[in-house]
Amino acid sequence: MTDTDALHNDLHDDLHDVHHPTENQYWGVFVLLAVVTAVEVAWSYGGFYGPLLVLPLVGMMIFKFLFVAGAFMHLYFDLKIIHGKWFTWTFGAGLGLALSVFLIVIATFQFQV
């Protein structure tokens, strides 16, 4: 057996031994996302304006994005061969970059409150 064959077998075994979420974990994720969504909707009707309205909503959006990417897209559970949560954090970094560009563009406009 060559080194390449051994590496292939190790990777194959690692991919088949990963933990996948159970049905109860999916329901837990669903409930958490439903609660955060309800808080977002309630916050949007709270009579807040400007940054006090937007910043908490953006924070909740980031939380939900990372949670969905990590749990429903299996990024939290799959590919442990690359040190665990690497893919989830990569998605988070992409979201952070997009959010930064969004906030910079918004900051170029003048707001009247």
C-alpha positions as CSV (number, residue, x, y, z in Angstrom):
1,M,0.0,0.0,0.0
2,T,1.4,3.4,-1.0
3,D,1.3,6.5,1.1
4,T,-1.4,7.9,-1.3
5,D,-3.6,4.9,-0.7
6,A,-3.2,5.1,3.1
7,L,-4.1,8.8,3.0
8,H,-7.1,8.1,0.8
9,N,-8.3,5.3,3.2
10,D,-7.8,7.6,6.2
11,L,-9.8,10.4,4.6
12,H,-12.5,8.0,3.5
13,D,-12.8,6.6,7.1
14,D,-12.9,10.2,8.5
15,L,-15.7,11.2,6.2
16,H,-17.9,8.2,7.1
17,D,-17.3,8.5,10.8
18,V,-18.5,12.1,11.2
19,H,-21.4,13.0,13.4
20,H,-24.6,14.1,11.8
21,P,-27.4,15.8,13.6
22,T,-30.2,13.8,15.0
23,E,-33.9,14.6,14.4
24,N,-34.1,16.2,17.8
25,Q,-31.1,18.4,17.1
26,Y,-32.8,19.6,13.9
27,W,-36.0,20.4,15.9
28,G,-33.8,22.3,18.5
29,V,-32.3,24.4,15.7
30,F,-35.8,25.0,14.3
31,V,-37.1,26.2,17.6
32,L,-34.1,28.5,18.2
33,L,-34.4,30.0,14.8
34,A,-38.1,30.5,15.2
35,V,-37.5,32.3,18.5
36,V,-34.8,34.6,17.1
37,T,-37.1,35.4,14.1
38,A,-39.9,36.2,16.5
39,V,-37.6,38.6,18.4
40,E,-36.5,40.2,15.1
41,V,-40.1,40.8,14.1
42,A,-41.0,42.2,17.5
43,W,-37.9,44.4,17.4
44,S,-38.9,45.8,14.0
45,Y,-42.3,46.9,15.4
46,G,-40.7,48.3,18.6
47,G,-40.6,51.9,17.3
48,F,-36.8,52.1,17.2
49,Y,-35.1,54.2,14.5
50,G,-31.6,54.4,13.0
51,P,-28.8,52.4,14.5
52,L,-30.9,51.3,17.5
53,L,-33.2,49.5,15.0
54,V,-30.6,48.2,12.5
55,L,-27.7,47.0,14.7
56,P,-29.6,44.5,16.8
57,L,-31.3,43.2,13.7
58,V,-27.9,42.8,11.9
59,G,-26.6,41.0,15.0
60,M,-29.5,38.6,15.0
61,M,-29.1,38.1,11.2
62,I,-25.4,37.1,11.7
63,F,-26.3,34.7,14.5
64,K,-28.9,33.0,12.3
65,F,-26.7,32.9,9.3
66,L,-23.9,31.2,11.2
67,F,-26.3,28.8,12.9
68,V,-27.9,27.8,9.6
69,A,-24.6,27.4,7.9
70,G,-23.2,25.4,10.8
71,A,-26.2,23.1,11.5
72,F,-28.4,22.8,8.4
73,M,-25.6,22.8,5.9
74,H,-23.7,20.3,8.0
75,L,-20.6,22.6,8.1
76,Y,-20.5,22.2,11.9
77,F,-20.4,18.4,11.7
78,D,-18.7,17.5,8.4
79,L,-15.1,17.5,7.3
80,K,-13.5,17.1,10.7
81,I,-10.3,16.3,8.8
82,I,-9.8,20.1,8.5
83,H,-9.8,20.8,12.2
84,G,-13.5,21.1,12.8
85,K,-15.3,24.3,12.3
86,W,-13.1,25.8,9.6
87,F,-15.8,25.9,6.9
88,T,-18.3,27.5,9.3
89,W,-15.8,30.2,10.2
90,T,-15.1,30.8,6.5
91,F,-18.8,31.4,5.8
92,G,-18.7,33.8,8.8
93,A,-15.7,35.7,7.4
94,G,-17.6,36.1,4.1
95,L,-20.6,37.4,5.9
96,G,-18.4,39.8,7.8
97,L,-16.8,41.1,4.6
98,A,-20.2,41.6,3.0
99,L,-21.6,43.3,6.1
100,S,-18.5,45.6,6.2
101,V,-19.0,46.7,2.6
102,F,-22.8,47.2,3.3
103,L,-22.1,49.4,6.3
104,I,-19.4,51.4,4.5
105,V,-21.9,52.1,1.7
106,I,-24.6,53.1,4.1
107,A,-22.2,55.3,6.0
108,T,-21.5,57.3,2.9
109,F,-25.1,58.6,2.9
110,Q,-26.3,61.2,5.3
111,F,-29.1,60.2,7.6
112,Q,-31.8,62.5,9.0
113,V,-33.4,61.2,12.1
